[in-house]
């Protein structure tokens, strides 16, 4: 019986790890965004922007001024500037709130 539990634990451990990190990813910048930037609006409002690094820095400072608690400002600015840069294509048209195309 204990062997079965051990096997189950091993299997679950192997299977659970990718799921556990799946929603937010392991990127510390993405994690910061997902924790510091969702108190007042969804990440979609952020991820649909395409801004320069300077504009992202201003944006993050504006949000900090409004009450966002950002543990590592530079890390977040760097992440947003690389992930949602104004040199990237404009995102596809917005879907409705539940992710279903209207
Ligand atoms: C204290 C509440 C609050 C937090 C926390 C917050 N925001 Fe906002 N954010 C707002 C509000 C309110 C708006 C809408 C402003 C408007 O309509 O002009 C907004 C709008 C935005 C926009 C759209 C452009 C704009 O300036 O209106 C971006 C991009 C944005 N936030 C980024 C962020 C990021 C990045 C973080 C995390 C550091 C964050 N927000 C955290 C309140 C917040």
Boltz pocket constraint, residues with backbone or C-beta under 6 A from the ligand:
constraints:
  - pocket:
      binder: B
      contacts: [[A, 33], [A, 36], [A, 37], [A, 38], [A, 39], [A, 40], [A, 41], [A, 45], [A, 46], [A, 49], [A, 59], [A, 60], [A, 63], [A, 64], [A, 66], [A, 67], [A, 68], [A, 69], [A, 70], [A, 76]]
      max_distance: 6.0
